[in-house]
Amino acid sequence: MLTVNLDRLMADLEAFSAIGGDGQGGVTRLAFTPADQSARRLFQDKLAAAGLRVRVDAIGNVFGRRGGRETALPPVLLGSHMDSAPNGGRFDGPLGVLSALEVVRMLDDARAETRRPVEVACFAAEESSRFGSGTLGSKAVVGKLKPDMLDRLRDPEGRTLAEVLQECGLLPDRLPEVRRRPGEYHAYLELHLEQGAVLEHAGIPIGLVTGIAAPTRFHVTYTGRADHSGATPMGLRRDALVAGAELVLSVRRIVLAHGSPTSVGTVGVLRVQPGAMNVIPGQASLGIDLRDIDADAKSRIAKKVQAAARRIARKWKLDVSVETLTDESPVPLSERVRQVSAAACQACGIPFQELPSGAGHDAMYIAEIAETGMIFVRCREGISHNPAEFVEPQDIAAGAAVLAETALRLAEE
């Protein structure tokens, strides 16, 4: 049985939480910003110090490989991401990446030689906070990040993804070289905090994920006319924010009335122009995120929300544009890998339960090219993307132990 060095793993988590950290538990490490680059450089140093062969691809994904007895065999891949949401927590992403690093250190500590190589990955730009579309690094690995998207995706300052990659010394023109084909990896495992409270309520430390819900995201922009707030009668106004407010409430109503039990809808962005107290808003832009593990239900509510957006525009005599950013399909994960993880839990004496993931992860893309499993770790009150995000050290140890035992069993296949 492999042994987790919890002090070592906690020290790594503490070191990375300081990069982009505010000292109060919050971390802001948006994709490709200086903080994110610093974290990925430190991770490369730690991979090299662990004796792994390190490479960085054209979009910034970082990989470290530990050899096996049969080096030509497809490796077992372990990983997650290092970037964060604005003022997010210190475990979302790094817990999986650093636990993957801990696994190869555990193998070294035990002088264990696996049949297959084991590879550790830190995927770039998993969070959608900067470019409005997430999982960019894993999308590139499976060929879903197309070259035209590099110029279409922009950050809030208007810089394209291609420009940002070039500023970071990466090579967007070599994007096709990032792609990997089915069979190049034997399996993929991702450990992540649950980002929900199912495990905590059940009193169980570990969850084995059956499938991943997928998002449909779009921007809705209402354009009316900016006028003086005091001199324009209520009946003559073309107030874009009034329509935006009505759409916010419509999203909630539609999801509750027409979605499945696992449907959720969020308006996470609302930008108003010109943004002055004494000026009627001439433009309101909303960012809408709909998710479900039921593909038909997600499609149904997306159509109804977009129809509502257009109906509201007609009601208030406004122009409206609806731009779909992403429309992804729910992803079932490998039952076989889940069975291996279940056997690992039993061998480690760690209770577990199966559950779906309502949040998206890099695993949903890597599942297109390799049998994929996810291991969830219980988190306090289900809080994530928040400085209050917290995982108990004993649960971190449990997650790393299950990850290691699962990886070892898969690497011996």
N, C-alpha and C positions, 0 to 999 in steps of 0.2 A: 504493500500500500504506500503510495506517495504521501509525503508530509508537507503541509502548507507552512511556510515560514510567515506567520501572520505579521510579525513585527516588520519584516522586510516589505511586505505588500502594503501595510499601512503607511510606512515611511514614503513609499513611492506615491501613494495617493496624496499624502500631505505635500510632497514636493511639487506635484503637478497642480494642486489646488492653489498654490501661490502664484502661478502664472496666469495673469488676468484676474486674480482674486482681489476682493475688496477687504480682506481681513475679517469679515463678518460671516463668512460661509458662502457668499455669492461669488460667482465666476462669470466673467464675460470674455469669451474667447471665440469670436465670430470667425467663420472660415476665411483663411488666407490673410487675416490681420497679423500684425507683428506678434501678438500674444499667441496666436495659433501656430505661427511659424516657429516661435521659441519652444513651444511644447513639443512640436514634431521633431525639432532638432535634438532636444533632450531625449526624446524617445529613441531616436536613431543611436545616440550615444549609449543608451542603456542596452539596446539590442546588440551593439558591437561589443560592449563590455561583457555580455553574456555569451560571447563567442559565436553569435549568429552572423550569417552572411546577409548583409543589408543592401537593399535596393529601393530606389524611389522612382516611381513611374512618372509619365508626362503630366498627370493631373495632380500629383502630390501624394498618392497613396504610398505608404511606407510598409515595407515587408522585411522580415528577418527569418531566415531559414536555418533550422537545425537538421543536420543530416540524419539518415537512417541506415540500416544495414543494406537495404536495396535502394540506393539513391535515385535510381531511375523511376521508381514507382511514384504515382501521383501523391502529393503530400496531404496530410490533414491540416486544414487551415483554421486558425483561431483568431478572432479579432472583434473590433468594434471601431469607435471613432474617438477623436480627441477634442473636436470643436464643441462649442456650447451655444445655448440660447442666451439672449441678453439677460444678465443678472441671473443666470441659472445656477444649478447646484454643482457640487464637486464630484459626484459619482456617475452621472449620466454620460456614458461613453468611456471615460477613463477607467471605471471599474472593470469593464470588459477587456479593454486593451491591456491594462496592467495585470489583470488576472491571467491573461494569455501569456504575458511575459513570465509571470510567476510559475506557470506550468512548465515552461522549458527549464527554468532554474530548478524546479523540483525534480525534473528528470535528471538534470546534471547532479544534483545533490545525491540522488539515489544511484548514480552511475548507470542509469537505464539506457539501453540502446534499443530504439524502436525499429521495427521492420521498415516502416515508411518514414520519410522526413516529416517533420512538424514545422509549420510555417505560422508566423505571427503577423497580423495585419493591423494597421491603423488606417482606416479609410478616410479620405478627405471629404469635407463639406457634407456631413450627414444631416446637420440641421438646416432647415429652410430659412432661417432668420435673415440671412444676408441677401440671398438671391431669389427668394420666393419659391424655390424648388430645392428639395433636399436630396440626400443620398446620391450626391453627384459622383463621388469617387466609385462607389459600387455600381452605379449605372454605367460608368465608363468601362468597368471591368467586364460587363456582360454585353457591351455594345449598344446600350440604350441612351447614352449621352452622345447625341449627334453633333457634328461640327457646326451646324448652323445655330445650335443652342448656345455655343460659346459666345456668339455675337448677340444673341437675342436676350439672354439672361443678364440683368443689370442689378447692381446694388442700389441702395437709396441715394447714393451720390451720382448715379448715372453711369458708372464705370461698368463696362462689359466684363463678363467672366474671362474672356480671352485676354483683355487688358490686365486684369488682376493677376492671372496666371503668369503672364510675362513679367510683371513687376516682381513676382516672387521667384523669378529665375526658372520657372517651369516651361514646358514646351508644348503649348496647345496645338501646334501644327502636327505633332506626333501622336495625337489622340488615338488614332486607330491601333497603335502599337500597344495600348493599354489592355485591349480586349483579350480575354481568355475564353477558351472553348470548353464545352462539356467534356468531362473526363480528365481535364488538367488538374483538378483537385478531387481527392477521394471523398472528402466530406468537409463541411464547414460547421463550426460551432461558434455561437455568440452568447456570451454571458452578459446580462443587463439587469439593472434594478427594474422591478415590475412596473413602476410608474402608475400604480393603482393600488387599491387596498384589499384585494381579494385574498392574498396570502396572509396578510396581517389579521384580517377578520377570521380566517380559518385557523390561525395559530400554527401555520406551516411555513418553514423557511424557504423552501425551494419549489418553483413551478417549472414544469416542462411544457413548452408552448406547442399547441396543436396547429396553429395557423396565425397569420398576421392580417389584420384589417388594412385596407388600403384607402388612401385619400383621393378625393376629387377636389381640386382647388381652382378657384377662379377669382378674377378681379371684376367688380362691377363699378363702373364710373358713371355717375349722373352729372350732367352739365346743364345748368340753368343760366341765371344771370346775377352777377354781383351788383347789388344796389344799396343805396343808403338805408340803414336800418330804421331811421326815424322818419324819412320822407316818403317811403314806399308803402302804400296801403296794403293790408294783408291780402286782399283779393287780387292784387296785381303782381304778386311776387312769384318768382320762379326759383324757389329755395331748394337747392340740391340736398341739403342736409335733412330736410323734412322727409324726402323720399328715402334717404339712407337710413333714417331712424325707423321708418316703416318696414324697410327690408330686414333690418336686424331682428325685429319682432316676428316677421314672417318666417325667417329661417327657423327659429325655435318652434313656432306653431307647426310648420310643415314637417319637421323631423319627428315631433311627438305624434302628429296625426297620421303620417304616411310612412314612417320608417319602420324598421324592424326593432326588436328589443335591444340590438347592439348598434343601432344607428346613433350617431352624434353629429352635431353641427355647431360650428363656431365662427363668429365674425371676430377675427383677431386683429384686423387692421381697419382703421377708419381715419382717413386723411381729408381735411377740409381746407378749401381755399376760398378767399385769401386768408382766412384765419384771423380776422379782426373782430372784436366784439361789436363794433358799430357798422359792420358790413354784412349784408345777407350773403350766405355762402353760395358762390356761383358754381362750385364743383365739390362733389363728395365722392371719394373712392373707397371702396370696401374690399377687404381681402377675406374670402369665405373658404372655410375648410370643412368638408363633409367626409365622414369615415364610416366604414362598416366592414364586417367580415362576410356580409351577405351582399354579393355583387348586384343582384336584381334590386334590392331595396336601395342601395346607394345610387344606382342609376335613376331610380324612380324619384327620389327626393331631389337629386341634382336637377332633373328636368323641371320639377315643380318650382324649385327656388329660382331658376333662371326665367321661367315663365312669369313668376311673381315680380321679378326685377323689371321686366318689360311692361307688365301691367301697371305697376306703380309709376313708371316713367310716363305712361300715357295719362294717368290720373292727374299728375302734377304738371303736365305739359313740359317735360324735360327731354333732352336727348340722353340716350343711355348706350354704353358699350359693355359687352360681356366678353371677357377674354379668359379662355380656359388655360390654366397654367400646367395642370397635370391631371390625368384621369387614369388611375392605376387599378389593377385587379387584385383582390384579396389572394393571399398566397398560402396554400396548405404546406406544412413542413413535413419532413420525412418521418414516417411512422417507424421505420427501422432505426434511425438514429435516436429517436425518442425512446425506443425500447432499450437501446444500449445505455442511454442516460438513466433510465429507470433502474437497470441492473447496477449501474454505478452508484446510484443513491442507496440502493439496498445493501451493496457491499460496504458503503461508508456509514451505514446506519442512520441515514438522514431522511426524515419524512419529506414527501413531495406530493403534489397534485398536478393534474393536467389542466391547462386553461388556455384560452386564446389571448392574443395580444391586440389591444385596441390601437396601439401606437405603431408607426412604421419604423423599420430598422433596415440596416444594410442587408440583413439576412434575407429579406424579401426579394432582393435581386440576385444574390449569390445562389439562391435556391434554383435559379434557372440553369446553372451550370454544374451544381454539385448537390448531393444529398445534404440537407441542412437541418440543424437543430438549434433551438434556443433554450437557454437556462435562465429563468428569472429568479432573482433574489428578493426576498421580502424587504420593503422599505416602509419607514415610519409614516403612517396615515396616508400612504399612497402618494405623497407629495413629490413632485418632480418639476424641473424647469423653474426652480425656486431656491433661494438660499437656504430654506428650511429642509431641503432634501437631505435625508439621512438614512444610512444603513448601519445596523449594529455590527461591530467587529466579528462577533461569532457567526453572523449570517454571511459576512464576506468570506470568512474561512470556509463555511459550508459550501458556498457557491464555487470557490476556487477548487475545493476538494472534488466536487462532482465534475467540474470542467476537466480537471486533470485526469480523473479516473476514466471519464468518457473518452477523452483524447487518447489516452494510453491504449484503451481497448480498440478504438478505431485504427490507431497507428500500427497495431499488431495484425490487422486483417490482411 
